Amino acid sequence: MREEAATEFDGLASTILYTGVGKVNSAWALTRALAARRPLLVLDFGTVGSPRLAPHTLVECTRFIQRDMDATPLGVAPFTTPFDALPAVLEVPRRLPDLPSATCGSADHFVAGHDVGECDVVEMEAYALAKVCRLEAVEFMAVKYVTDGGDASAHLDWRVNLPRAARAFRLVYDRIVGGHA
């Protein structure tokens, strides 16, 4: 979202895609973008909540779970999409070993006190983006900034911490791309 990037990415030669909120919007936006242009890497920056990691922690997500997929009455494991060839947990290689690695759970709801299960961080888009990239054979990487504790004050903390998140994302971008793209 533009709110997560602020003005930190204005004027770059790299294509910046703002996907919107939620798995459907993000999957649709990325699929359209990949149909028009095939990048070597999709780099996902976004904010997350976490009851496990302190606010202002920057993490590299390497495992992705679709937290709101529940077809357990059909006899399938939690987070598993029935009849889908892909595993329930999508994994990508680590590229930034100096950042903590995290399991990211995506669901179409803002976490404010919900149980997050085995996830280190929670948000609404990364699983969908990782899945589109896997299906389209495009490398995927996700760096997330913990804005809040996923608790009752999450909505307030998220908004206050957006400017710090944007600055942190730009520093990572410059490291990965070299500030030239």
DOLO-560004 format. One record per atom (N, C-alpha, C, CB): residue number from 1; atom name; residue in one letter; x, y, z. Coordinates in steps of 0.2 Angstrom, whole numbers, padded with zeros to 4 digits. Glycine has a CB too. Layout:
  kollo  zase  fidren      X      Y      Z
    NUM    CA       A      X      Y      Z
...
//
This chain:
  kollo  zase  fidren      X      Y      Z
      1     N       M   0004  -0006   0000
      1    CA       M   0000   0000   0000
      1     C       M   0004   0006   0000
      1    CB       M  -0005   0000   0006
      2     N       R   0002   0011  -0003
      2    CA       R   0005   0018  -0003
      2     C       R   0007   0020   0004
      2    CB       R   0002   0023  -0007
      3     N       E   0002   0019   0009
      3    CA       E   0003   0021   0016
      3     C       E   0009   0018   0019
      3    CB       E  -0003   0019   0020
      4     N       E   0011   0011   0017
      4    CA       E   0017   0008   0019
      4     C       E   0023   0010   0016
      4    CB       E   0016   0000   0018
      5     N       A   0023   0013   0010
      5    CA       A   0029   0015   0007
      5     C       A   0030   0023   0008
      5    CB       A   0028   0014   0000
      6     N       A   0025   0026   0010
      6    CA       A   0025   0034   0010
      6     C       A   0028   0037   0004
      6    CB       A   0030   0036   0017
      7     N       T   0033   0041   0004
      7    CA       T   0036   0043  -0002
      7     C       T   0043   0040  -0003
      7    CB       T   0037   0051  -0001
      8     N       E   0045   0035   0001
      8    CA       E   0052   0032   0001
      8     C       E   0054   0029  -0006
      8    CB       E   0052   0027   0006
      9     N       F   0049   0028  -0010
      9    CA       F   0050   0024  -0016
      9     C       F   0048   0028  -0023
      9    CB       F   0046   0018  -0017
     10     N       D   0047   0035  -0021
     10    CA       D   0045   0039  -0027
     10     C       D   0051   0040  -0031
     10    CB       D   0042   0046  -0024
     11     N       G   0050   0040  -0038
     11    CA       G   0056   0042  -0042
     11     C       G   0061   0036  -0044
     11    CB       G   0060   0047  -0040
     12     N       L   0059   0030  -0042
     12    CA       L   0064   0025  -0043
     12     C       L   0062   0022  -0050
     12    CB       L   0063   0019  -0038
     13     N       A   0067   0019  -0053
     13    CA       A   0066   0016  -0060
     13     C       A   0063   0010  -0059
     13    CB       A   0073   0016  -0064
     14     N       S   0063   0006  -0054
     14    CA       S   0060   0000  -0053
     14     C       S   0053   0001  -0053
     14    CB       S   0062  -0003  -0046
     15     N       T   0049  -0004  -0055
     15    CA       T   0042  -0004  -0055
     15     C       T   0039  -0006  -0048
     15    CB       T   0039  -0010  -0060
     16     N       I   0035  -0001  -0046
     16    CA       I   0033  -0002  -0039
     16     C       I   0025  -0004  -0040
     16    CB       I   0033   0005  -0035
     17     N       L   0023  -0009  -0037
     17    CA       L   0016  -0011  -0038
     17     C       L   0013  -0011  -0031
     17    CB       L   0016  -0018  -0041
     18     N       Y   0008  -0007  -0031
     18    CA       Y   0003  -0007  -0025
     18     C       Y  -0002  -0011  -0026
     18    CB       Y   0001   0001  -0023
     19     N       T  -0003  -0017  -0022
     19    CA       T  -0008  -0022  -0023
     19     C       T  -0014  -0021  -0020
     19    CB       T  -0005  -0028  -0021
     20     N       G  -0015  -0016  -0015
     20    CA       G  -0021  -0016  -0011
     20     C       G  -0021  -0021  -0005
     20    CB       G  -0027  -0017  -0016
     21     N       V  -0026  -0021  -0002
     21    CA       V  -0027  -0025   0004
     21     C       V  -0030  -0031   0003
     21    CB       V  -0031  -0021   0010
     22     N       G  -0028  -0037   0006
     22    CA       G  -0031  -0043   0006
     22     C       G  -0028  -0048   0000
     22    CB       G  -0038  -0043   0004
     23     N       K  -0030  -0054   0001
     23    CA       K  -0027  -0059  -0004
     23     C       K  -0030  -0059  -0011
     23    CB       K  -0028  -0066  -0001
     24     N       V  -0036  -0057  -0011
     24    CA       V  -0039  -0057  -0018
     24     C       V  -0036  -0051  -0022
     24    CB       V  -0047  -0057  -0018
     25     N       N  -0036  -0045  -0019
     25    CA       N  -0034  -0039  -0022
     25     C       N  -0026  -0040  -0024
     25    CB       N  -0034  -0033  -0018
     26     N       S  -0022  -0043  -0019
     26    CA       S  -0015  -0043  -0021
     26     C       S  -0014  -0048  -0026
     26    CB       S  -0011  -0045  -0014
     27     N       A  -0017  -0054  -0026
     27    CA       A  -0016  -0059  -0031
     27     C       A  -0018  -0057  -0038
     27    CB       A  -0020  -0066  -0029
     28     N       W  -0024  -0053  -0038
     28    CA       W  -0026  -0050  -0045
     28     C       W  -0021  -0045  -0047
     28    CB       W  -0033  -0047  -0044
     29     N       A  -0019  -0041  -0043
     29    CA       A  -0014  -0035  -0045
     29     C       A  -0007  -0038  -0048
     29    CB       A  -0013  -0030  -0040
     30     N       L  -0005  -0043  -0044
     30    CA       L   0002  -0046  -0046
     30     C       L   0001  -0050  -0052
     30    CB       L   0004  -0050  -0040
     31     N       T  -0004  -0054  -0053
     31    CA       T  -0005  -0058  -0059
     31     C       T  -0006  -0053  -0065
     31    CB       T  -0012  -0062  -0058
     32     N       R  -0009  -0048  -0065
     32    CA       R  -0010  -0043  -0070
     32     C       R  -0003  -0040  -0072
     32    CB       R  -0014  -0037  -0069
     33     N       A   0001  -0039  -0066
     33    CA       A   0008  -0036  -0067
     33     C       A   0012  -0041  -0071
     33    CB       A   0011  -0033  -0061
     34     N       L   0012  -0047  -0068
     34    CA       L   0016  -0052  -0071
     34     C       L   0015  -0054  -0079
     34    CB       L   0016  -0058  -0067
     35     N       A   0008  -0053  -0080
     35    CA       A   0006  -0054  -0087
     35     C       A   0009  -0049  -0092
     35    CB       A  -0001  -0054  -0088
     36     N       A   0011  -0043  -0089
     36    CA       A   0013  -0037  -0093
     36     C       A   0021  -0037  -0093
     36    CB       A   0011  -0031  -0090
     37     N       R   0024  -0039  -0088
     37    CA       R   0031  -0039  -0087
     37     C       R   0034  -0045  -0082
     37    CB       R   0033  -0032  -0084
     38     N       R   0039  -0048  -0084
     38    CA       R   0042  -0054  -0080
     38     C       R   0048  -0051  -0077
     38    CB       R   0043  -0060  -0085
     39     N       P   0048  -0049  -0071
     39    CA       P   0054  -0047  -0067
     39     C       P   0057  -0054  -0065
     39    CB       P   0052  -0043  -0061
     40     N       L   0064  -0053  -0063
     40    CA       L   0068  -0058  -0060
     40     C       L   0066  -0060  -0053
     40    CB       L   0075  -0056  -0060
     41     N       L   0063  -0055  -0049
     41    CA       L   0062  -0055  -0042
     41     C       L   0056  -0051  -0041
     41    CB       L   0068  -0054  -0038
     42     N       V   0051  -0054  -0037
     42    CA       V   0046  -0050  -0034
     42     C       V   0048  -0049  -0027
     42    CB       V   0039  -0053  -0035
     43     N       L   0049  -0043  -0025
     43    CA       L   0051  -0041  -0018
     43     C       L   0045  -0038  -0014
     43    CB       L   0057  -0036  -0018
     44     N       D   0042  -0041  -0009
     44    CA       D   0036  -0039  -0006
     44     C       D   0038  -0036   0001
     44    CB       D   0031  -0045  -0004
     45     N       F   0037  -0029   0001
     45    CA       F   0037  -0026   0008
     45     C       F   0030  -0025   0011
     45    CB       F   0041  -0019   0007
     46     N       G   0030  -0025   0017
     46    CA       G   0023  -0024   0020
     46     C       G   0024  -0024   0028
     46    CB       G   0018  -0030   0018
     47     N       T   0019  -0022   0031
     47    CA       T   0019  -0022   0038
     47     C       T   0015  -0028   0041
     47    CB       T   0015  -0015   0041
     48     N       V   0017  -0030   0047
     48    CA       V   0014  -0036   0050
     48     C       V   0013  -0034   0058
     48    CB       V   0019  -0042   0049
     49     N       G   0009  -0038   0060
     49    CA       G   0008  -0039   0068
     49     C       G   0011  -0045   0070
     49    CB       G   0000  -0038   0070
     50     N       S   0013  -0045   0077
     50    CA       S   0016  -0051   0079
     50     C       S   0016  -0051   0087
     50    CB       S   0024  -0051   0077
     51     N       P   0013  -0056   0090
     51    CA       P   0013  -0056   0097
     51     C       P   0020  -0059   0100
     51    CB       P   0007  -0061   0099
     52     N       R   0024  -0061   0095
     52    CA       R   0030  -0065   0097
     52     C       R   0036  -0060   0096
     52    CB       R   0031  -0071   0093
     53     N       L   0036  -0056   0091
     53    CA       L   0042  -0051   0090
     53     C       L   0040  -0044   0092
     53    CB       L   0044  -0052   0082
     54     N       A   0045  -0041   0094
     54    CA       A   0044  -0034   0096
     54     C       A   0043  -0029   0090
     54    CB       A   0051  -0031   0100
     55     N       P   0039  -0024   0092
     55    CA       P   0038  -0019   0086
     55     C       P   0044  -0016   0084
     55    CB       P   0033  -0013   0089
     56     N       H   0045  -0014   0078
     56    CA       H   0051  -0011   0075
     56     C       H   0056  -0017   0072
     56    CB       H   0054  -0006   0079
     57     N       T   0054  -0023   0073
     57    CA       T   0058  -0028   0071
     57     C       T   0057  -0029   0063
     57    CB       T   0057  -0035   0075
     58     N       L   0062  -0030   0060
     58    CA       L   0062  -0031   0052
     58     C       L   0064  -0038   0051
     58    CB       L   0067  -0026   0048
     59     N       V   0059  -0042   0048
     59    CA       V   0060  -0049   0047
     59     C       V   0060  -0051   0039
     59    CB       V   0055  -0053   0051
     60     N       E   0063  -0056   0038
     60    CA       E   0063  -0059   0031
     60     C       E   0058  -0065   0032
     60    CB       E   0070  -0061   0028
     61     N       C   0053  -0065   0028
     61    CA       C   0048  -0071   0029
     61     C       C   0050  -0076   0024
     61    CB       C   0041  -0068   0027
     62     N       T   0051  -0082   0026
     62    CA       T   0053  -0088   0022
     62     C       T   0048  -0093   0021
     62    CB       T   0060  -0090   0024
     63     N       R   0043  -0093   0025
     63    CA       R   0037  -0098   0025
     63     C       R   0031  -0094   0026
     63    CB       R   0038  -0103   0032
     64     N       F   0026  -0096   0022
     64    CA       F   0020  -0093   0021
     64     C       F   0014  -0098   0022
     64    CB       F   0019  -0090   0014
     65     N       I   0009  -0096   0026
     65    CA       I   0003  -0100   0027
     65     C       I  -0003  -0096   0026
     65    CB       I   0003  -0103   0035
     66     N       Q  -0008  -0099   0023
     66    CA       Q  -0015  -0096   0022
     66     C       Q  -0019  -0097   0028
     66    CB       Q  -0018  -0098   0015
     67     N       R  -0019  -0093   0033
     67    CA       R  -0022  -0094   0040
     67     C       R  -0029  -0095   0040
     67    CB       R  -0020  -0089   0044
     68     N       D  -0033  -0092   0035
     68    CA       D  -0040  -0093   0035
     68     C       D  -0043  -0098   0031
     68    CB       D  -0043  -0086   0033
     69     N       M  -0038  -0103   0028
     69    CA       M  -0041  -0109   0024
     69     C       M  -0042  -0114   0029
     69    CB       M  -0035  -0111   0019
     70     N       D  -0048  -0116   0030
     70    CA       D  -0050  -0121   0035
     70     C       D  -0055  -0126   0031
     70    CB       D  -0052  -0118   0041
     71     N       A  -0053  -0131   0029
     71    CA       A  -0057  -0136   0026
     71     C       A  -0056  -0143   0030
     71    CB       A  -0055  -0138   0018
     72     N       T  -0055  -0142   0036
     72    CA       T  -0054  -0148   0040
     72     C       T  -0060  -0153   0041
     72    CB       T  -0052  -0146   0047
     73     N       P  -0066  -0150   0040
     73    CA       P  -0072  -0155   0040
     73     C       P  -0071  -0160   0034
     73    CB       P  -0078  -0151   0039
     74     N       L  -0067  -0158   0029
     74    CA       L  -0067  -0162   0023
     74     C       L  -0061  -0167   0024
     74    CB       L  -0065  -0158   0017
     75     N       G  -0058  -0167   0030
     75    CA       G  -0052  -0172   0031
     75     C       G  -0046  -0170   0029
     75    CB       G  -0054  -0178   0028
     76     N       V  -0045  -0163   0028
     76    CA       V  -0038  -0161   0026
     76     C       V  -0035  -0157   0032
     76    CB       V  -0039  -0156   0019
     77     N       A  -0029  -0156   0032
     77    CA       A  -0025  -0153   0037
     77     C       A  -0027  -0145   0037
     77    CB       A  -0018  -0154   0036
     78     N       P  -0026  -0142   0043
     78    CA       P  -0027  -0135   0043
     78     C       P  -0023  -0131   0038
     78    CB       P  -0026  -0132   0050
     79     N       F  -0025  -0126   0035
     79    CA       F  -0022  -0121   0030
     79     C       F  -0021  -0125   0023
     79    CB       F  -0015  -0120   0033
     80     N       T  -0023  -0131   0022
     80    CA       T  -0022  -0134   0016
     80     C       T  -0028  -0133   0012
     80    CB       T  -0022  -0142   0017
     81     N       T  -0027  -0131   0005
     81    CA       T  -0032  -0130   0001
     81     C       T  -0034  -0136  -0003
     81    CB       T  -0030  -0124  -0005
     82     N       P  -0040  -0139  -0002
     82    CA       P  -0042  -0145  -0005
     82     C       P  -0040  -0145  -0012
     82    CB       P  -0049  -0147  -0004
     83     N       F  -0038  -0151  -0015
     83    CA       F  -0036  -0153  -0022
     83     C       F  -0031  -0148  -0025
     83    CB       F  -0043  -0152  -0026
     84     N       D  -0027  -0145  -0021
     84    CA       D  -0022  -0140  -0023
     84     C       D  -0015  -0144  -0023
     84    CB       D  -0021  -0134  -0019
     85     N       A  -0012  -0144  -0029
     85    CA       A  -0005  -0147  -0029
     85     C       A   0000  -0144  -0025
     85    CB       A  -0003  -0148  -0036
     86     N       L   0000  -0138  -0023
     86    CA       L   0005  -0135  -0019
     86     C       L   0004  -0137  -0012
     86    CB       L   0004  -0127  -0020
     87     N       P   0009  -0137  -0008
     87    CA       P   0009  -0138  -0001
     87     C       P   0005  -0132   0003
     87    CB       P   0016  -0139   0002
     88     N       A   0003  -0134   0009
     88    CA       A   0000  -0129   0013
     88     C       A   0004  -0123   0015
     88    CB       A  -0003  -0132   0019
     89     N       V   0011  -0125   0016
     89    CA       V   0016  -0120   0018
     89     C       V   0020  -0119   0012
     89    CB       V   0020  -0123   0025
     90     N       L   0020  -0113   0010
     90    CA       L   0025  -0111   0004
     90     C       L   0031  -0109   0007
     90    CB       L   0022  -0106  -0001
     91     N       E   0037  -0111   0005
     91    CA       E   0044  -0109   0007
     91     C       E   0048  -0106   0001
     91    CB       E   0047  -0115   0010
     92     N       V   0052  -0101   0003
     92    CA       V   0056  -0098  -0001
     92     C       V   0063  -0098   0002
     92    CB       V   0054  -0091  -0003
     93     N       P   0068  -0097  -0002
     93    CA       P   0075  -0097   0001
     93     C       P   0076  -0090   0005
     93    CB       P   0080  -0098  -0005
     94     N       R   0081  -0091   0009
     94    CA       R   0083  -0085   0013
     94     C       R   0088  -0081   0009
     94    CB       R   0086  -0087   0020
     95     N       R   0087  -0075   0009
     95    CA       R   0092  -0071   0006
     95     C       R   0096  -0065   0010
     95    CB       R   0089  -0067   0000
     96     N       L   0093  -0064   0016
     96    CA       L   0095  -0059   0021
     96     C       L   0097  -0062   0027
     96    CB       L   0090  -0053   0021
     97     N       P   0102  -0066   0028
     97    CA       P   0103  -0070   0034
     97     C       P   0104  -0065   0040
     97    CB       P   0109  -0074   0033
     98     N       D   0105  -0059   0040
     98    CA       D   0106  -0054   0045
     98     C       D   0099  -0052   0048
     98    CB       D   0110  -0048   0043
     99     N       L   0094  -0054   0045
     99    CA       L   0087  -0053   0047
     99     C       L   0084  -0059   0050
     99    CB       L   0082  -0050   0042
    100     N       P   0080  -0058   0056
    100    CA       P   0077  -0064   0058
    100     C       P   0072  -0067   0053
    100    CB       P   0073  -0063   0064
    101     N       S   0072  -0074   0052
    101    CA       S   0068  -0077   0048
    101     C       S   0061  -0078   0051
    101    CB       S   0071  -0084   0045
    102     N       A   0056  -0078   0047
    102    CA       A   0049  -0078   0050
    102     C       A   0044  -0082   0046
    102    CB       A   0046  -0071   0052
    103     N       T   0039  -0086   0050
    103    CA       T   0034  -0089   0046
    103     C       T   0028  -0084   0046
    103    CB       T   0031  -0095   0050
    104     N       C   0026  -0082   0040
    104    CA       C   0021  -0077   0039
    104     C       C   0014  -0080   0038
    104    CB       C   0022  -0072   0033
    105     N       G   0009  -0078   0042
    105    CA       G   0002  -0081   0041
    105     C       G  -0002  -0075   0038
    105    CB       G  -0001  -0083   0047
    106     N       S  -0005  -0077   0032
    106    CA       S  -0010  -0072   0029
    106     C       S  -0017  -0074   0030
    106    CB       S  -0008  -0071   0021
    107     N       A  -0021  -0069   0031
    107    CA       A  -0028  -0070   0032
    107     C       A  -0032  -0064   0030
    107    CB       A  -0030  -0073   0039
    108     N       D  -0038  -0064   0028
    108    CA       D  -0042  -0058   0026
    108     C       D  -0045  -0055   0032
    108    CB       D  -0047  -0060   0021
    109     N       H  -0041  -0054   0038
    109    CA       H  -0044  -0050   0043
    109     C       H  -0038  -0047   0047
    109    CB       H  -0048  -0055   0048
    110     N       F  -0039  -0041   0050
    110    CA       F  -0034  -0038   0054
    110     C       F  -0033  -0041   0061
    110    CB       F  -0035  -0030   0054
    111     N       V  -0028  -0043   0063
    111    CA       V  -0027  -0047   0069
    111     C       V  -0026  -0041   0075
    111    CB       V  -0021  -0051   0069
    112     N       A  -0031  -0042   0079
    112    CA       A  -0031  -0038   0085
    112     C       A  -0033  -0042   0091
    112    CB       A  -0036  -0032   0084
    113     N       G  -0029  -0047   0093
    113    CA       G  -0030  -0051   0099
    113     C       G  -0032  -0058   0097
    113    CB       G  -0036  -0048   0103
    114     N       H  -0032  -0060   0090
    114    CA       H  -0034  -0067   0088
    114     C       H  -0028  -0071   0090
    114    CB       H  -0036  -0067   0081
    115     N       D  -0029  -0078   0090
    115    CA       D  -0023  -0083   0091
    115     C       D  -0020  -0083   0084
    115    CB       D  -0026  -0090   0093
    116     N       V  -0014  -0083   0083
    116    CA       V  -0010  -0083   0077
    116     C       V  -0007  -0090   0076
    116    CB       V  -0005  -0078   0076
    117     N       G  -0008  -0095   0080
    117    CA       G  -0005  -0102   0079
    117     C       G   0002  -0102   0079
    117    CB       G  -0008  -0105   0073
    118     N       E   0005  -0105   0074
    118    CA       E   0012  -0106   0073
    118     C       E   0015  -0101   0069
    118    CB       E   0013  -0113   0069
    119     N       C   0012  -0095   0067
    119    CA       C   0014  -0090   0064
    119     C       C   0018  -0085   0068
    119    CB       C   0009  -0086   0060
    120     N       D   0024  -0083   0066
    120    CA       D   0028  -0077   0069
    120     C       D   0025  -0071   0068
    120    CB       D   0035  -0078   0067
    121     N       V   0023  -0069   0062
    121    CA       V   0020  -0063   0060
    121     C       V   0013  -0064   0056
    121    CB       V   0025  -0059   0056
    122     N       V   0009  -0059   0056
    122    CA       V   0002  -0060   0052
    122     C       V   0001  -0054   0048
    122    CB       V  -0003  -0061   0057
    123     N       E  -0002  -0055   0043
    123    CA       E  -0004  -0049   0038
    123     C       E  -0009  -0052   0033
    123    CB       E   0002  -0047   0034
    124     N       M  -0010  -0049   0028
    124    CA       M  -0016  -0051   0023
    124     C       M  -0014  -0052   0016
    124    CB       M  -0021  -0045   0023
    125     N       E  -0008  -0052   0014
    125    CA       E  -0006  -0053   0007
    125     C       E  -0001  -0058   0005
    125    CB       E  -0005  -0046   0004
    126     N       A   0004  -0059   0009
    126    CA       A   0010  -0062   0007
    126     C       A   0009  -0069   0004
    126    CB       A   0015  -0062   0013
    127     N       Y   0005  -0073   0007
    127    CA       Y   0003  -0080   0005
    127     C       Y   0001  -0079  -0002
    127    CB       Y  -0002  -0083   0009
    128     N       A  -0004  -0075  -0004
    128    CA       A  -0006  -0075  -0011
    128     C       A  -0001  -0073  -0016
    128    CB       A  -0012  -0069  -0011
    129     N       L   0004  -0068  -0014
    129    CA       L   0009  -0066  -0018
    129     C       L   0014  -0071  -0019
    129    CB       L   0013  -0060  -0015
    130     N       A   0016  -0075  -0014
    130    CA       A   0020  -0081  -0014
    130     C       A   0017  -0086  -0019
    130    CB       A   0022  -0084  -0007
    131     N       K   0011  -0087  -0018
    131    CA       K   0008  -0092  -0022
    131     C       K   0008  -0091  -0030
    131    CB       K   0001  -0094  -0020
    132     N       V   0006  -0084  -0031
    132    CA       V   0006  -0082  -0038
    132     C       V   0013  -0083  -0041
    132    CB       V   0004  -0075  -0039
    133     N       C   0018  -0081  -0037
    133    CA       C   0025  -0081  -0040
    133     C       C   0027  -0089  -0041
    133    CB       C   0030  -0078  -0035
    134     N       R   0025  -0093  -0036
    134    CA       R   0027  -0100  -0037
    134     C       R   0023  -0103  -0043
    134    CB       R   0024  -0104  -0031
    135     N       L   0017  -0101  -0044
    135    CA       L   0013  -0104  -0050
    135     C       L   0016  -0101  -0057
    135    CB       L   0006  -0102  -0049
    136     N       E   0019  -0095  -0056
    136    CA       E   0021  -0091  -0062
    136     C       E   0029  -0092  -0063
    136    CB       E   0019  -0084  -0062
    137     N       A   0032  -0096  -0059
    137    CA       A   0039  -0097  -0059
    137     C       A   0043  -0090  -0059
    137    CB       A   0041  -0101  -0065
    138     N       V   0042  -0086  -0054
    138    CA       V   0045  -0080  -0053
    138     C       V   0048  -0080  -0046
    138    CB       V   0041  -0074  -0054
    139     N       E   0054  -0078  -0044
    139    CA       E   0057  -0078  -0038
    139     C       E   0053  -0073  -0033
    139    CB       E   0065  -0076  -0038
    140     N       F   0052  -0075  -0027
    140    CA       F   0049  -0071  -0022
    140     C       F   0053  -0070  -0016
    140    CB       F   0042  -0074  -0021
    141     N       M   0052  -0064  -0013
    141    CA       M   0055  -0062  -0007
    141     C       M   0051  -0058  -0003
    141    CB       M   0063  -0059  -0008
    142     N       A   0050  -0059   0003
    142    CA       A   0046  -0054   0008
    142     C       A   0050  -0052   0014
    142    CB       A   0040  -0058   0010
    143     N       V   0050  -0045   0015
    143    CA       V   0053  -0042   0020
    143     C       V   0047  -0038   0024
    143    CB       V   0059  -0037   0019
    144     N       K   0046  -0040   0030
    144    CA       K   0041  -0037   0034
    144     C       K   0043  -0033   0040
    144    CB       K   0036  -0042   0036
    145     N       Y   0039  -0028   0042
    145    CA       Y   0041  -0023   0047
    145     C       Y   0035  -0024   0052
    145    CB       Y   0042  -0016   0045
    146     N       V   0037  -0026   0059
    146    CA       V   0032  -0027   0064
    146     C       V   0030  -0020   0067
    146    CB       V   0035  -0032   0070
    147     N       T   0024  -0019   0065
    147    CA       T   0021  -0012   0068
    147     C       T   0018  -0013   0074
    147    CB       T   0017  -0009   0063
    148     N       D   0015  -0019   0076
    148    CA       D   0011  -0019   0082
    148     C       D   0011  -0026   0084
    148    CB       D   0004  -0017   0080
    149     N       G   0008  -0027   0090
    149    CA       G   0008  -0034   0093
    149     C       G   0002  -0038   0092
    149    CB       G   0008  -0033   0101
    150     N       G  -0002  -0036   0087
    150    CA       G  -0008  -0040   0085
    150     C       G  -0013  -0041   0091
    150    CB       G  -0005  -0047   0083
    151     N       D  -0013  -0035   0095
    151    CA       D  -0017  -0035   0101
    151     C       D  -0022  -0030   0100
    151    CB       D  -0013  -0034   0107
    152     N       A  -0025  -0028   0106
    152    CA       A  -0031  -0023   0106
    152     C       A  -0029  -0016   0103
    152    CB       A  -0034  -0023   0112
    153     N       S  -0023  -0014   0104
    153    CA       S  -0021  -0008   0101
    153     C       S  -0017  -0008   0094
    153    CB       S  -0016  -0005   0106
    154     N       A  -0018  -0014   0091
    154    CA       A  -0014  -0015   0085
    154     C       A  -0016  -0010   0080
    154    CB       A  -0016  -0022   0082
    155     N       H  -0022  -0008   0079
    155    CA       H  -0024  -0003   0074
    155     C       H  -0021   0004   0075
    155    CB       H  -0032  -0002   0074
    156     N       L  -0020   0006   0081
    156    CA       L  -0017   0012   0083
    156     C       L  -0009   0012   0082
    156    CB       L  -0018   0014   0090
    157     N       D  -0006   0007   0084
    157    CA       D   0001   0006   0083
    157     C       D   0003   0005   0076
    157    CB       D   0003  -0001   0087
    158     N       W  -0001   0002   0072
    158    CA       W   0000   0001   0065
    158     C       W   0001   0008   0062
    158    CB       W  -0005  -0003   0061
    159     N       R  -0004   0012   0062
    159    CA       R  -0004   0018   0059
    159     C       R   0002   0023   0061
    159    CB       R  -0011   0022   0060
    160     N       V   0003   0023   0068
    160    CA       V   0009   0027   0070
    160     C       V   0016   0025   0068
    160    CB       V   0009   0027   0078
    161     N       N   0016   0018   0067
    161    CA       N   0023   0015   0065
    161     C       N   0024   0015   0057
    161    CB       N   0024   0008   0068
    162     N       L   0019   0017   0053
    162    CA       L   0020   0017   0046
    162     C       L   0026   0021   0043
    162    CB       L   0014   0019   0042
    163     N       P   0028   0027   0046
    163    CA       P   0033   0030   0043
    163     C       P   0040   0027   0044
    163    CB       P   0034   0037   0046
    164     N       R   0041   0024   0050
    164    CA       R   0047   0020   0052
    164     C       R   0047   0014   0047
    164    CB       R   0047   0018   0059
    165     N       A   0042   0011   0046
    165    CA       A   0042   0005   0041
    165     C       A   0044   0007   0034
    165    CB       A   0035   0002   0041
    166     N       A   0042   0012   0032
    166    CA       A   0044   0014   0025
    166     C       A   0051   0016   0025
    166    CB       A   0040   0021   0023
    167     N       R   0054   0019   0030
    167    CA       R   0061   0020   0030
    167     C       R   0065   0014   0030
    167    CB       R   0063   0025   0036
    168     N       A   0063   0009   0034
    168    CA       A   0066   0002   0034
    168     C       A   0066  -0001   0028
    168    CB       A   0063  -0002   0040
    169     N       F   0060  -0001   0024
    169    CA       F   0060  -0004   0018
    169     C       F   0064  -0001   0013
    169    CB       F   0052  -0004   0015
    170     N       R   0065   0005   0013
    170    CA       R   0070   0008   0008
    170     C       R   0077   0006   0009
    170    CB       R   0069   0016   0008
    171     N       L   0079   0006   0015
    171    CA       L   0086   0004   0017
    171     C       L   0087  -0004   0014
    171    CB       L   0087   0004   0024
    172     N       V   0082  -0008   0015
    172    CA       V   0083  -0015   0012
    172     C       V   0083  -0015   0005
    172    CB       V   0077  -0019   0015
    173     N       Y   0078  -0011   0002
    173    CA       Y   0078  -0010  -0006
    173     C       Y   0085  -0008  -0008
    173    CB       Y   0073  -0005  -0008
    174     N       D   0088  -0003  -0005
    174    CA       D   0094   0000  -0008
    174     C       D   0100  -0006  -0007
    174    CB       D   0096   0006  -0004
    175     N       R   0099  -0010  -0002
    175    CA       R   0104  -0015  -0001
    175     C       R   0103  -0021  -0006
    175    CB       R   0103  -0018   0006
    176     N       I   0097  -0022  -0008
    176    CA       I   0096  -0028  -0013
    176     C       I   0097  -0025  -0020
    176    CB       I   0089  -0030  -0012
    177     N       V   0094  -0020  -0021
    177    CA       V   0095  -0017  -0028
    177     C       V   0101  -0013  -0030
    177    CB       V   0088  -0014  -0030
    178     N       G   0104  -0011  -0024
    178    CA       G   0110  -0007  -0025
    178     C       G   0108   0001  -0026
    178    CB       G   0114  -0009  -0031
    179     N       G   0102   0003  -0026
    179    CA       G   0100   0010  -0027
    179     C       G   0100   0012  -0034
    179    CB       G   0105   0014  -0023
    180     N       H   0101   0007  -0039
    180    CA       H   0102   0009  -0046
    180     C       H   0096   0008  -0050
    180    CB       H   0108   0005  -0049
    181     N       A   0091   0003  -0048
    181    CA       A   0086   0001  -0052
    181     C       A   0080   0006  -0052
    181    CB       A   0083  -0006  -0050
//
